[in-house]
Every structure is written in structure tokens, then in C-alpha cells.
């Protein structure tokens, strides 16, 4: 369709990042990855704990879930 796609997602593992890269390669389009890191732990926690779901019945992670999540740099 020739449209630009912006996919905003948490990709904590190399498997998910590689999947997005493979999709772009198959479509013969450029992929740009941007990683945003909040270095202020207190602010990050406040953001997690004050977040509201975008749609009904969507379960948001709590702070414990966030800090225990595996992340592949």
C-alpha cells in the first residue's frame, strides 16, 4: 500500500527484535529502531504505577513485573 508504519512496542528480547527486522527485510523496507531508557528509577516507577489502560480489560504490568522482566541488551 506504500504507507509508513510506526510500531511502538516493548521488545525486551532479541527474538522479538529479530522478528520485526525479518518482517522489514521480507517487505524490502527500512527498519529504524529507537530505544528509550528512563534513567530516573523513581520517575519510571511513577509512570508505570500511574498508567491507565488504553482499552477495557487490558492488564497493565505493575512495578514488580517491570523490574523482573528479562531484557536482552
C-alpha positions as CSV (number, residue, x, y, z in Angstrom):
1,X,0.0,0.0,0.0
2,X,3.0,2.3,0.2
3,X,2.2,3.6,3.7
4,X,4.6,4.3,6.5
5,X,4.2,2.1,9.6
6,X,5.3,3.0,13.1
7,X,5.2,0.1,15.5
8,X,5.6,1.1,19.1
9,X,6.2,-1.9,21.3
10,X,8.3,-3.3,24.1
11,X,10.8,-5.6,22.6
12,X,12.8,-6.9,25.5
13,X,14.3,-9.9,23.8
14,X,16.4,-10.4,20.7
15,X,13.8,-12.8,19.4
16,X,11.1,-10.1,19.1
17,X,13.5,-7.5,17.7
18,X,14.7,-10.0,15.1
19,X,11.1,-10.8,14.1
20,X,10.5,-7.1,13.4
21,X,13.7,-6.9,11.4
22,X,12.8,-10.0,9.4
23,X,9.4,-8.6,8.6
24,X,11.0,-5.4,7.3
25,X,13.5,-7.4,5.3
26,X,10.8,-9.5,3.7
27,X,8.9,-6.3,2.8
28,X,12.1,-4.8,1.5
29,X,11.7,-1.7,3.6
30,X,13.9,0.1,6.1
31,X,13.6,-0.6,9.7
32,X,14.6,2.0,12.3
33,X,14.9,1.0,16.0
34,X,14.8,3.6,18.8
35,X,15.3,2.6,22.3
36,X,14.1,4.9,25.0
37,X,15.5,4.4,28.5
38,X,14.3,6.2,31.6
39,X,17.3,6.5,33.8
40,X,15.4,8.1,36.7
41,X,14.0,5.0,38.5
42,X,11.6,6.9,40.7
43,X,10.1,8.7,37.7
44,X,9.9,5.4,35.8
45,X,8.1,3.8,38.7
46,X,5.6,6.7,38.9
47,X,4.9,6.4,35.2
48,X,4.3,2.6,35.5
49,X,2.1,2.9,38.6
50,X,0.0,5.8,37.3
51,X,-0.6,4.5,33.8
52,X,-4.1,3.7,32.6
53,X,-5.1,1.1,30.1
54,X,-5.9,2.2,26.6
55,X,-8.8,-0.2,26.2
56,X,-11.1,-2.2,28.6
57,X,-9.8,-5.3,30.3
58,X,-6.2,-4.6,29.3
59,X,-3.9,-5.8,32.2
60,X,-1.0,-3.4,32.7
61,X,2.2,-4.5,34.3
62,X,2.9,-3.5,37.9
63,X,6.3,-2.2,39.0
64,X,7.5,-5.6,40.2
65,X,6.7,-7.1,36.8
66,X,8.6,-4.3,35.1
67,X,11.7,-4.7,37.2
68,X,11.7,-8.5,37.0
69,X,11.2,-8.6,33.2
70,X,14.1,-10.2,31.3
71,X,15.8,-7.7,28.9
72,X,18.4,-8.6,26.3
73,X,20.6,-5.5,25.7
